[in-house]
Each structure stands twice: as C-alpha cells, then as structure tokens.
Amino acid sequence: MYESHHGVGQALEFTLPNVGDGSDRYTAADLQSGSGIALVLLLRNHYCPLSRRKVRRLGERIDQFESEHVPVVAVLPDTVDRASVWGRRYETPFALLADPPADADAGDDAPDRFEAFGDVQEWVPQTPALVVVETYGDEPTVGQIYSGATRQDCPSVEEMLEIARETRLESPNKKPAPAV
C-alpha cells in the first residue's frame, strides 16, 4: 500500500449527486464529523469488480465506522445513471456519489477520471484509492491518500477501519468539529 503525502492540506469543495444513503446532493461540508475525520473511497469505474466488492464489503461493515463517528463516502467517476445502478444493486447504507469528468457522456464505456475529485486524483497512482479527510477546521482538507502500484493495493475495509482509528489517535491536539 502506498501512502502519499502529496495533496495533503488541499481543501475540498464540491457538490455532487448522491445515489446512496442520505440527501440527493452531497457537499464537502457534509463530511464534517464529531471524530474530525471522514473517509472518501475513490472507485475505479462502473465495471471494476474490485470496486464493486469494496462497496459491498463496506456496506456490510458500515456500522463499525458509524460507531467511530467516521463518515464514509464512495465516489464513482461515472454518470448518475450508472451510479444509480450501484445504489440499487448494493443498497449502499452510505453516500455514493457520481463524479463524472465534464466531457463524459452516456456513450463512454467506463470513464475513470473524476471532475470534482480530479485534483486529488492527480496524486493517486491507481484507483480504487482511499482519501482520509480532516474535518477539524473550517473546511475539509486532504489528510492522507492511500493507494498503490496496483488496484489491489487499496486498503481493505478492515484496513480502512484501522486507518480511521489510527488517524484519530495521531491527531489528539486537533479540536474536532461539533458532531452533526
């Protein structure tokens, strides 16, 4: 697993369609949490079996993240229609956002470039990838990026939970945002 310090501190600002749990629109401000961190899983594309497995496994374990007060969001670089297929098929109990590139259309087989998360993707060698977002300040910022030389190097759901716990412990002097 590759841990990148590139992009750390980069502010996140976005509003994206949500086809998973929660409201129809999801913004960067929605990442705020009582724990002071959130996890964003950048998926590869609509057809990626590894991304599909991660979404299913994450859905099975989401209660553990919720008990830690760590919001988890998955982002698919594809159209709302294709993301909706995932939302229906996997009944995601967390936010599942559609973030297609601006030049994507329904004819694209499998776009794997993000628009709103494009600046973060610059620092990711492979997707799926995990972005730890710090929500301590006024705006959410990139705290760490986990990816790898291969797609399989993205943290497992168990590793994601451990990363969330460790990140909370490593930042004890930072004041978390109020729980929402």
Backbone as a chain_set.jsonl record, in Angstrom:
{"seq": "MYESHHGVGQALEFTLPNVGDGSDRYTAADLQSGSGIALVLLLRNHYCPLSRRKVRRLGERIDQFESEHVPVVAVLPDTVDRASVWGRRYETPFALLADPPADADAGDDAPDRFEAFGDVQEWVPQTPALVVVETYGDEPTVGQIYSGATRQDCPSVEEMLEIARETRLESPNKKPAPAV", "coords": {"N": [[0.852, -1.181, 0.0], [0.537, 2.177, -0.804], [1.325, 5.163, 0.704], [0.583, 8.432, 0.437], [1.902, 11.702, 0.721], [1.48, 13.776, -0.863], [-0.659, 16.346, -1.931], [-1.72, 16.689, 0.567], [-3.449, 18.67, 2.87], [-4.843, 20.015, 0.968], [-7.717, 21.78, 0.235], [-11.097, 20.68, 0.129], [-13.792, 21.105, -2.004], [-16.935, 20.673, -3.084], [-20.0, 19.762, -4.706], [-22.045, 17.154, -5.226], [-24.095, 14.721, -6.982], [-25.893, 12.368, -5.035], [-26.467, 8.987, -4.861], [-26.742, 7.132, -2.977], [-27.19, 6.457, 0.516], [-28.835, 9.049, 2.31], [-29.234, 12.605, 1.546], [-30.146, 13.907, -1.765], [-28.155, 15.5, -2.824], [-24.734, 15.974, -2.134], [-22.323, 17.585, -0.233], [-19.034, 19.007, 0.334], [-19.07, 20.023, 2.903], [-20.751, 18.253, 4.172], [-19.12, 16.248, 5.01], [-18.201, 16.803, 7.514], [-17.599, 15.784, 10.864], [-18.015, 14.388, 14.164], [-15.76, 13.011, 14.894], [-13.689, 14.237, 13.62], [-12.596, 13.354, 11.291], [-13.104, 11.98, 7.981], [-13.756, 9.414, 5.585], [-13.029, 8.954, 2.197], [-13.703, 6.996, -0.475], [-12.308, 6.505, -3.471], [-13.475, 5.219, -6.34], [-12.828, 2.929, -9.103], [-14.183, 2.455, -11.732], [-17.407, 1.993, -13.326], [-17.46, -0.692, -14.176], [-15.56, -2.084, -12.728], [-14.646, -4.906, -10.956], [-13.319, -5.107, -8.497], [-13.809, -2.621, -7.263], [-16.566, -2.862, -6.983], [-16.729, -5.029, -5.177], [-15.519, -3.831, -2.944], [-17.397, -1.839, -2.287], [-19.62, -3.439, -1.619], [-18.581, -4.879, 0.624], [-17.959, -2.771, 2.306], [-20.51, -1.8, 2.822], [-21.456, -3.916, 4.378], [-20.038, -3.532, 6.709], [-20.462, -0.986, 7.627], [-21.622, -0.1, 9.984], [-19.63, -0.247, 11.913], [-17.93, 1.867, 11.267], [-19.697, 3.953, 11.656], [-20.088, 3.737, 14.42], [-17.681, 4.7, 15.274], [-17.951, 7.283, 14.605], [-17.188, 8.133, 12.072], [-17.686, 9.302, 9.003], [-18.258, 7.706, 5.866], [-17.725, 7.834, 2.445], [-18.312, 6.898, -0.869], [-17.023, 7.396, -4.121], [-17.86, 7.449, -7.44], [-16.471, 7.631, -10.624], [-18.408, 8.371, -12.739], [-21.505, 8.519, -14.61], [-24.66, 9.724, -13.257], [-26.727, 7.94, -13.793], [-25.417, 5.435, -14.106], [-24.194, 5.236, -11.599], [-26.487, 5.084, -10.077], [-27.365, 2.527, -10.648], [-25.562, 1.033, -9.148], [-26.287, 1.963, -6.59], [-28.899, 0.926, -6.351], [-28.447, -1.843, -6.727], [-26.609, -2.555, -4.688], [-27.661, -1.418, -2.465], [-26.569, 0.752, -0.907], [-25.605, 1.71, 2.309], [-24.466, 4.146, 2.826], [-23.186, 7.302, 1.644], [-23.076, 7.465, -1.867], [-21.496, 8.797, -4.427], [-21.775, 10.396, -7.631], [-19.363, 11.332, -9.894], [-18.587, 12.258, -12.657], [-16.214, 12.948, -15.331], [-16.131, 16.198, -16.869], [-16.37, 16.026, -19.636], [-17.619, 13.63, -20.071], [-20.027, 11.348, -21.386], [-23.075, 9.535, -21.904], [-22.26, 7.594, -23.653], [-19.68, 6.837, -23.067], [-17.67, 4.095, -22.265], [-16.395, 3.363, -19.79], [-15.589, 5.669, -17.88], [-12.79, 6.773, -16.028], [-11.934, 8.971, -14.773], [-12.116, 11.674, -12.547], [-14.126, 14.585, -11.919], [-14.821, 16.654, -9.873], [-13.153, 15.567, -7.91], [-10.815, 15.536, -9.277], [-8.38, 16.984, -8.857], [-7.406, 15.745, -6.572], [-7.112, 13.176, -7.544], [-4.876, 13.417, -9.132], [-2.734, 12.744, -7.515], [-2.929, 10.09, -7.083], [-1.83, 6.903, -7.744], [-3.241, 4.609, -8.602], [-6.671, 3.666, -8.894], [-9.089, 1.668, -7.198], [-8.841, 4.01, -4.452], [-8.048, 5.378, -1.223], [-8.989, 8.237, 0.547], [-8.175, 10.082, 3.296], [-9.909, 12.429, 5.019], [-9.544, 15.405, 6.725], [-11.527, 17.003, 9.077], [-11.324, 18.977, 10.924], [-10.991, 21.757, 10.803], [-12.283, 24.828, 9.356], [-12.925, 24.085, 6.783], [-13.12, 21.0, 4.983], [-10.157, 19.101, 4.488], [-7.605, 17.368, 2.6], [-6.105, 14.772, 4.281], [-4.564, 12.471, 4.086], [-3.544, 10.112, 1.587], [-4.218, 6.923, 0.377], [-3.108, 4.421, -1.687], [-1.835, 2.515, -4.397], [0.613, 0.645, -6.329], [-0.735, -1.21, -7.759], [-4.191, -2.02, -8.43], [-5.147, -3.64, -6.421], [-3.851, -2.787, -4.177], [-5.21, -0.907, -2.736], [-6.506, -0.004, 0.435], [-8.075, -2.572, 2.4], [-11.419, -3.087, 3.715], [-11.163, -3.649, 6.42], [-8.604, -2.609, 6.889], [-9.174, 0.046, 6.303], [-10.812, 0.737, 8.452], [-8.972, 0.475, 10.538], [-7.126, 2.452, 9.779], [-8.75, 4.695, 10.1], [-9.13, 4.651, 12.885], [-6.45, 4.894, 13.8], [-5.744, 7.384, 12.711], [-7.375, 9.119, 14.112], [-6.226, 8.852, 16.64], [-3.661, 9.831, 16.2], [-3.974, 12.526, 15.999], [-4.538, 13.995, 18.447], [-4.473, 16.597, 19.507], [-5.843, 18.233, 17.87], [-8.825, 19.954, 17.458], [-11.889, 18.465, 17.195], [-14.583, 18.941, 14.876], [-17.885, 20.019, 15.79], [-20.248, 17.448, 16.516], [-22.555, 16.447, 14.061]], "CA": [[0.0, 0.0, 0.0], [1.279, 3.416, -0.965], [0.789, 6.269, 1.499], [1.081, 9.646, -0.2], [1.784, 12.98, 1.422], [1.131, 14.767, -1.88], [-2.042, 16.785, -1.856], [-2.134, 16.875, 1.958], [-3.793, 20.055, 3.157], [-5.667, 20.545, -0.113], [-9.119, 21.957, 0.625], [-12.083, 20.031, -0.727], [-15.017, 21.861, -2.221], [-17.707, 20.004, -4.127], [-21.402, 19.393, -4.553], [-22.23, 16.064, -6.181], [-25.304, 13.917, -6.8], [-25.753, 11.207, -4.17], [-27.451, 7.944, -5.163], [-26.736, 6.226, -1.832], [-27.917, 6.891, 1.703], [-28.778, 10.486, 2.57], [-29.909, 13.522, 0.62], [-29.814, 13.756, -3.183], [-26.926, 16.26, -3.096], [-23.753, 15.818, -1.052], [-21.305, 18.629, -0.35], [-17.847, 18.827, 1.171], [-19.46, 20.328, 4.286], [-21.402, 17.067, 4.736], [-18.083, 15.36, 5.547], [-17.926, 17.162, 8.908], [-17.968, 14.725, 11.801], [-17.557, 14.524, 15.534], [-14.435, 12.398, 15.04], [-12.692, 15.096, 12.991], [-12.133, 12.794, 10.022], [-14.034, 11.255, 7.127], [-13.06, 8.603, 4.588], [-13.582, 9.012, 0.85], [-13.204, 5.901, -1.295], [-12.368, 6.817, -4.899], [-13.644, 3.965, -7.062], [-12.188, 2.94, -10.424], [-15.219, 2.747, -12.721], [-18.652, 1.225, -13.233], [-17.258, -2.105, -14.478], [-14.458, -2.641, -11.933], [-15.129, -5.859, -9.95], [-12.711, -4.799, -7.202], [-14.579, -1.509, -6.697], [-17.874, -3.397, -6.592], [-16.533, -5.807, -3.939], [-15.253, -2.9, -1.837], [-18.664, -1.206, -1.929], [-20.427, -4.445, -0.909], [-17.982, -5.147, 1.943], [-18.117, -1.561, 3.112], [-21.902, -1.8, 3.263], [-21.602, -4.919, 5.436], [-19.309, -3.119, 7.917], [-20.617, 0.456, 7.83], [-21.974, 0.18, 11.377], [-18.401, -0.052, 12.682], [-17.48, 3.236, 11.007], [-20.662, 4.837, 12.311], [-19.84, 3.729, 15.867], [-16.481, 5.523, 15.466], [-18.334, 8.63, 14.148], [-16.386, 8.413, 10.879], [-18.468, 9.152, 7.776], [-17.601, 7.083, 4.722], [-18.348, 8.203, 1.18], [-17.691, 6.308, -2.054], [-17.201, 8.281, -5.273], [-17.725, 6.743, -8.708], [-16.251, 8.598, -11.708], [-19.326, 7.968, -13.793], [-22.768, 9.25, -14.671], [-25.642, 9.458, -12.207], [-27.462, 6.726, -14.167], [-24.618, 4.246, -13.774], [-24.045, 5.19, -10.138], [-27.784, 4.647, -9.55], [-27.381, 1.062, -10.743], [-24.852, 0.557, -7.951], [-27.102, 2.28, -5.424], [-30.0, -0.044, -6.282], [-27.938, -3.216, -6.619], [-25.902, -2.809, -3.429], [-28.389, -0.753, -1.38], [-25.491, 1.333, -0.106], [-26.017, 2.419, 3.519], [-23.582, 5.303, 2.944], [-23.289, 8.142, 0.446], [-22.417, 7.012, -3.09], [-21.548, 9.999, -5.254], [-21.41, 10.333, -9.045], [-18.441, 12.432, -10.216], [-18.012, 12.017, -13.977], [-15.488, 14.077, -15.912], [-17.017, 17.141, -17.563], [-16.561, 15.629, -21.029], [-18.22, 12.295, -20.135], [-21.411, 11.238, -21.823], [-23.613, 8.192, -21.703], [-21.601, 6.671, -24.56], [-18.39, 6.389, -22.538], [-17.757, 2.756, -21.687], [-16.034, 3.337, -18.37], [-14.675, 6.746, -17.527], [-12.156, 6.574, -14.724], [-11.412, 10.272, -14.354], [-13.059, 12.433, -11.738], [-14.179, 16.027, -12.15], [-14.655, 17.358, -8.596], [-12.002, 14.984, -7.217], [-9.714, 15.469, -10.239], [-7.124, 17.457, -8.263], [-6.943, 14.698, -5.656], [-6.736, 12.031, -8.366], [-3.515, 13.645, -9.64], [-1.76, 12.159, -6.592], [-3.298, 8.69, -6.886], [-1.298, 6.078, -8.825], [-4.267, 3.673, -9.061], [-7.927, 3.589, -8.156], [-9.609, 2.414, -6.074], [-7.915, 4.637, -3.504], [-8.698, 5.911, -0.033], [-8.575, 9.573, 0.958], [-8.567, 10.46, 4.651], [-10.233, 13.853, 5.008], [-9.585, 16.02, 8.051], [-12.654, 17.931, 9.173], [-11.106, 19.746, 12.15], [-11.046, 23.2, 10.577], [-13.472, 25.415, 8.74], [-13.247, 23.363, 5.555], [-12.466, 19.702, 4.918], [-8.911, 19.062, 3.724], [-6.988, 16.057, 2.433], [-5.165, 14.455, 5.348], [-3.681, 11.406, 3.623], [-4.064, 9.341, 0.463], [-3.715, 5.549, 0.351], [-3.328, 3.788, -2.971], [-0.737, 1.596, -4.623], [1.073, 0.412, -7.69], [-1.786, -1.992, -8.408], [-5.53, -1.757, -7.896], [-5.338, -4.432, -5.213], [-3.154, -2.157, -3.059], [-6.12, -0.044, -1.974], [-6.795, -0.639, 1.723], [-9.294, -3.36, 2.588], [-12.346, -2.447, 4.646], [-10.552, -3.787, 7.742], [-7.52, -1.623, 6.949], [-9.797, 1.372, 6.349], [-11.252, 0.947, 9.829], [-7.758, 0.686, 11.334], [-6.613, 3.778, 9.407], [-9.624, 5.684, 10.753], [-8.819, 4.665, 14.325], [-5.095, 5.435, 13.993], [-5.742, 8.807, 12.368], [-7.981, 9.823, 15.248], [-5.269, 8.843, 17.749], [-2.482, 10.625, 15.839], [-4.31, 13.95, 15.987], [-5.302, 14.285, 19.666], [-4.492, 18.02, 19.848], [-6.744, 18.942, 16.971], [-10.18, 20.012, 18.004], [-12.854, 18.003, 16.202], [-15.775, 19.75, 14.619], [-19.022, 19.517, 16.563], [-20.998, 16.364, 15.883], [-23.748, 16.918, 13.355]], "C": [[0.89, 1.234, 0.0], [0.586, 4.512, -0.17], [1.406, 7.55, 0.956], [0.876, 10.863, 0.687], [1.485, 14.105, 0.433], [-0.345, 15.112, -1.744], [-2.54, 17.023, -0.439], [-2.357, 18.361, 2.214], [-4.661, 20.696, 2.091], [-7.12, 20.618, 0.348], [-10.029, 21.258, -0.379], [-13.331, 20.896, -0.8], [-15.755, 21.202, -3.375], [-19.17, 19.914, -3.721], [-21.668, 18.37, -5.643], [-23.549, 15.343, -5.928], [-24.991, 12.675, -5.963], [-26.857, 10.215, -4.506], [-27.506, 6.908, -4.041], [-27.585, 6.775, -0.707], [-27.776, 8.402, 1.885], [-29.487, 11.298, 1.51], [-29.411, 13.335, -0.809], [-28.539, 14.484, -3.586], [-26.017, 16.116, -1.882], [-22.664, 16.854, -1.281], [-20.117, 18.298, 0.537], [-18.182, 19.086, 2.635], [-20.134, 19.135, 4.959], [-20.398, 16.067, 5.304], [-17.776, 15.642, 7.014], [-18.407, 16.055, 9.837], [-17.428, 15.025, 13.185], [-16.176, 13.94, 15.756], [-13.33, 13.272, 14.469], [-12.121, 14.548, 11.703], [-13.301, 12.17, 9.273], [-13.19, 10.46, 6.137], [-13.794, 8.709, 3.26], [-12.908, 7.912, 0.038], [-13.407, 6.273, -2.757], [-12.385, 5.499, -5.661], [-13.053, 4.069, -8.462], [-13.177, 3.293, -11.533], [-16.391, 1.785, -12.538], [-18.419, -0.282, -13.368], [-16.224, -2.797, -13.594], [-14.977, -3.604, -10.857], [-14.541, -5.593, -8.559], [-13.465, -3.658, -6.513], [-15.942, -1.99, -6.219], [-17.771, -4.194, -5.288], [-16.318, -4.887, -2.746], [-16.547, -2.236, -1.364], [-19.55, -2.187, -1.158], [-19.891, -4.683, 0.502], [-18.117, -3.944, 2.87], [-19.545, -1.467, 3.65], [-22.145, -2.773, 4.407], [-21.003, -4.455, 6.763], [-19.532, -1.653, 8.289], [-20.954, 0.803, 9.279], [-20.74, 0.397, 12.246], [-17.837, 1.353, 12.476], [-18.408, 4.23, 11.705], [-20.439, 4.877, 13.816], [-18.588, 4.522, 16.226], [-16.74, 6.984, 15.077], [-17.476, 9.083, 12.963], [-17.272, 8.214, 9.651], [-17.619, 8.543, 6.662], [-18.42, 7.417, 3.486], [-17.595, 7.487, 0.07], [-18.011, 7.216, -3.242], [-16.895, 7.496, -6.543], [-17.536, 7.764, -9.825], [-17.117, 8.266, -12.92], [-20.622, 8.756, -13.68], [-23.684, 8.874, -13.503], [-26.405, 8.171, -12.52], [-26.693, 5.467, -13.788], [-24.414, 4.123, -12.268], [-25.349, 4.707, -9.5], [-27.94, 3.132, -9.619], [-26.701, 0.467, -9.511], [-25.702, 0.777, -6.707], [-28.241, 1.291, -5.238], [-29.482, -1.46, -6.019], [-27.353, -3.506, -5.241], [-26.573, -2.158, -2.227], [-27.411, -0.114, -0.394], [-26.024, 2.114, 1.092], [-25.089, 3.589, 3.845], [-23.726, 6.098, 1.66], [-22.475, 7.533, -0.699], [-22.595, 8.134, -4.106], [-21.14, 9.708, -6.689], [-20.562, 11.563, -9.362], [-17.791, 12.182, -11.572], [-17.182, 13.204, -14.451], [-16.449, 14.931, -16.733], [-17.316, 16.705, -18.991], [-17.176, 14.236, -21.169], [-19.632, 12.387, -20.688], [-21.84, 9.787, -21.66], [-22.941, 7.157, -22.599], [-20.24, 6.19, -24.079], [-18.557, 5.022, -21.898], [-17.489, 2.762, -20.195], [-15.072, 4.47, -18.051], [-14.047, 6.456, -16.17], [-11.436, 7.843, -14.29], [-12.52, 11.003, -13.603], [-13.042, 13.894, -12.171], [-13.918, 16.752, -10.828], [-13.439, 16.849, -7.819], [-10.793, 14.848, -8.146], [-8.379, 15.914, -9.674], [-6.551, 16.437, -7.292], [-6.427, 13.515, -6.467], [-5.33, 12.184, -8.958], [-2.468, 12.919, -8.81], [-1.998, 10.673, -6.355], [-2.75, 7.851, -8.035], [-2.336, 5.13, -9.425], [-5.546, 3.903, -8.271], [-8.384, 2.138, -8.218], [-8.509, 2.922, -5.145], [-8.724, 5.204, -2.343], [-8.117, 7.274, 0.297], [-9.099, 9.806, 2.374], [-8.742, 11.973, 4.634], [-10.291, 14.348, 6.449], [-10.686, 17.072, 8.059], [-12.547, 18.795, 10.423], [-11.336, 21.237, 11.959], [-12.353, 23.655, 9.971], [-13.892, 24.69, 7.468], [-12.506, 22.028, 5.554], [-11.217, 19.77, 4.041], [-8.399, 17.63, 3.635], [-5.966, 15.86, 3.545], [-4.143, 13.426, 4.907], [-4.356, 10.695, 2.461], [-3.407, 7.969, 0.5], [-4.108, 4.918, -0.971], [-2.204, 2.788, -3.168], [-0.389, 1.454, -6.078], [0.057, -0.416, -8.474], [-3.123, -1.66, -7.763], [-5.761, -2.476, -6.566], [-4.671, -3.812, -3.99], [-4.022, -1.186, -2.27], [-6.45, -0.744, -0.659], [-8.105, -1.437, 1.704], [-10.204, -2.61, 3.559], [-11.786, -2.525, 6.065], [-9.425, -2.766, 7.921], [-8.073, -0.199, 7.001], [-10.238, 1.707, 7.77], [-10.051, 1.219, 10.733], [-7.139, 2.058, 11.038], [-7.44, 4.86, 10.093], [-9.292, 5.79, 12.235], [-7.449, 5.277, 14.597], [-5.052, 6.934, 13.734], [-6.34, 9.622, 13.503], [-6.991, 9.912, 16.402], [-4.055, 9.721, 17.477], [-2.737, 12.118, 15.928], [-5.055, 14.356, 17.254], [-5.391, 15.764, 20.002], [-5.398, 18.835, 18.935], [-8.15, 18.862, 17.542], [-11.171, 19.559, 16.933], [-13.998, 18.994, 16.031], [-16.912, 19.203, 15.462], [-19.745, 18.42, 15.794], [-22.258, 16.938, 15.25], [-24.742, 15.806, 13.174]], "O": [[1.878, 1.304, 0.731], [-0.606, 4.759, -0.353], [2.623, 7.728, 1.012], [-0.169, 11.035, 1.313], [1.264, 15.248, 0.833], [-1.172, 14.243, -1.471], [-3.657, 17.505, -0.25], [-1.547, 19.199, 1.819], [-5.165, 21.802, 2.285], [-7.682, 19.62, 0.8], [-9.76, 21.248, -1.58], [-13.851, 21.354, 0.217], [-15.265, 21.175, -4.504], [-19.515, 19.982, -2.541], [-21.537, 18.664, -6.831], [-24.064, 15.347, -4.81], [-23.967, 12.02, -6.155], [-28.04, 10.55, -4.447], [-28.233, 5.919, -4.142], [-28.574, 7.47, -0.938], [-26.708, 8.963, 1.637], [-30.235, 10.768, 0.688], [-28.388, 12.69, -1.041], [-27.909, 14.127, -4.581], [-26.481, 16.133, -0.742], [-22.144, 16.986, -2.389], [-20.192, 17.412, 1.388], [-17.63, 18.43, 3.518], [-20.094, 19.015, 6.184], [-20.789, 15.134, 6.007], [-17.16, 14.817, 7.688], [-19.469, 15.467, 9.633], [-16.502, 15.819, 13.349], [-15.486, 14.324, 16.7], [-12.158, 13.078, 14.794], [-11.266, 15.179, 11.08], [-14.346, 11.872, 9.853], [-12.035, 10.804, 5.884], [-15.016, 8.574, 3.198], [-11.686, 7.904, -0.116], [-14.54, 6.349, -3.231], [-11.41, 4.748, -5.627], [-12.804, 5.17, -8.952], [-13.024, 4.317, -12.198], [-16.354, 0.885, -11.7], [-19.119, -1.068, -12.73], [-16.039, -4.008, -13.717], [-15.674, -3.174, -9.938], [-15.209, -5.832, -7.553], [-13.728, -3.724, -5.313], [-16.417, -1.568, -5.165], [-18.615, -4.058, -4.403], [-16.861, -5.122, -1.667], [-16.761, -2.089, -0.16], [-20.163, -1.814, -0.157], [-20.656, -4.688, 1.466], [-18.359, -4.09, 4.068], [-19.755, -1.096, 4.805], [-22.944, -2.498, 5.302], [-21.41, -4.926, 7.825], [-18.855, -1.134, 9.176], [-20.608, 1.885, 9.751], [-20.799, 1.149, 13.219], [-17.323, 1.958, 13.417], [-17.954, 5.223, 12.273], [-20.583, 5.932, 14.433], [-18.447, 4.971, 17.364], [-15.851, 7.826, 15.205], [-17.091, 10.247, 12.863], [-17.578, 7.077, 9.292], [-16.428, 8.829, 6.536], [-19.646, 7.299, 3.482], [-16.364, 7.471, 0.069], [-19.119, 7.738, -3.357], [-15.805, 6.946, -6.698], [-18.354, 8.674, -9.967], [-16.609, 7.923, -13.988], [-20.8, 9.559, -12.764], [-23.501, 7.844, -12.855], [-26.701, 7.393, -11.612], [-27.26, 4.538, -13.213], [-24.459, 3.02, -11.723], [-25.319, 3.999, -8.493], [-28.571, 2.526, -8.752], [-27.203, -0.483, -8.909], [-25.824, -0.115, -5.867], [-28.526, 0.863, -4.119], [-30.025, -2.181, -5.182], [-27.575, -4.583, -4.687], [-26.114, -2.321, -1.097], [-27.431, -0.411, 0.8], [-26.794, 3.06, 0.93], [-24.947, 3.972, 5.007], [-24.321, 5.621, 0.694], [-21.324, 7.137, -0.511], [-23.701, 8.387, -4.584], [-20.266, 8.878, -6.938], [-20.987, 12.695, -9.131], [-16.59, 11.924, -11.646], [-17.415, 14.336, -14.026], [-17.46, 14.435, -17.231], [-18.399, 16.982, -19.507], [-17.248, 13.71, -22.28], [-20.335, 13.376, -20.482], [-21.032, 8.924, -21.312], [-23.042, 5.96, -22.333], [-19.699, 5.231, -24.627], [-19.464, 4.807, -21.093], [-18.277, 2.221, -19.42], [-13.864, 4.25, -17.963], [-14.714, 5.948, -15.268], [-10.46, 7.797, -13.541], [-13.692, 10.954, -13.977], [-12.053, 14.374, -12.726], [-12.883, 17.403, -10.686], [-12.768, 17.629, -7.142], [-9.85, 14.121, -7.831], [-7.35, 15.304, -9.965], [-5.333, 16.285, -7.201], [-5.411, 12.916, -6.112], [-4.67, 11.187, -9.252], [-1.428, 12.52, -9.334], [-1.337, 10.065, -5.514], [-3.15, 8.049, -9.182], [-2.315, 4.874, -10.629], [-5.498, 4.294, -7.104], [-8.097, 1.445, -9.194], [-7.418, 2.359, -5.062], [-9.919, 5.473, -2.466], [-6.899, 7.449, 0.323], [-10.303, 9.739, 2.623], [-7.822, 12.707, 4.273], [-10.997, 13.784, 7.284], [-10.767, 17.917, 7.167], [-13.555, 19.291, 10.927], [-11.827, 21.908, 12.867], [-13.379, 22.979, 10.053], [-15.07, 24.678, 7.113], [-11.39, 21.936, 6.065], [-11.216, 20.41, 2.99], [-8.713, 16.789, 4.478], [-5.069, 16.683, 3.727], [-2.98, 13.494, 5.306], [-5.582, 10.676, 2.358], [-2.189, 7.859, 0.639], [-5.284, 4.881, -1.334], [-1.672, 2.262, -2.19], [-1.011, 2.062, -6.95], [-0.005, -0.336, -9.7], [-3.172, -1.085, -6.675], [-6.479, -1.981, -5.697], [-4.903, -4.268, -2.871], [-3.593, -0.692, -1.228], [-6.653, -1.958, -0.644], [-9.092, -1.039, 1.086], [-9.797, -1.611, 4.152], [-11.917, -1.573, 6.834], [-9.308, -2.138, 8.973], [-7.503, 0.664, 7.669], [-10.056, 2.833, 8.234], [-10.108, 2.095, 11.597], [-6.681, 2.742, 11.953], [-6.888, 5.832, 10.608], [-9.184, 6.891, 12.776], [-7.298, 6.083, 15.515], [-4.391, 7.671, 14.465], [-5.849, 10.708, 13.813], [-6.92, 10.941, 17.074], [-3.479, 10.293, 18.403], [-1.787, 12.9, 15.931], [-6.102, 14.998, 17.164], [-6.305, 16.163, 20.724], [-5.68, 20.0, 19.212], [-8.585, 17.823, 18.039], [-11.284, 20.192, 15.884], [-14.321, 19.771, 16.929], [-16.899, 18.024, 15.816], [-19.84, 18.466, 14.568], [-22.931, 17.795, 15.823], [-25.809, 16.02, 12.598]]}, "num_chains": 1, "name": "protein.A"}
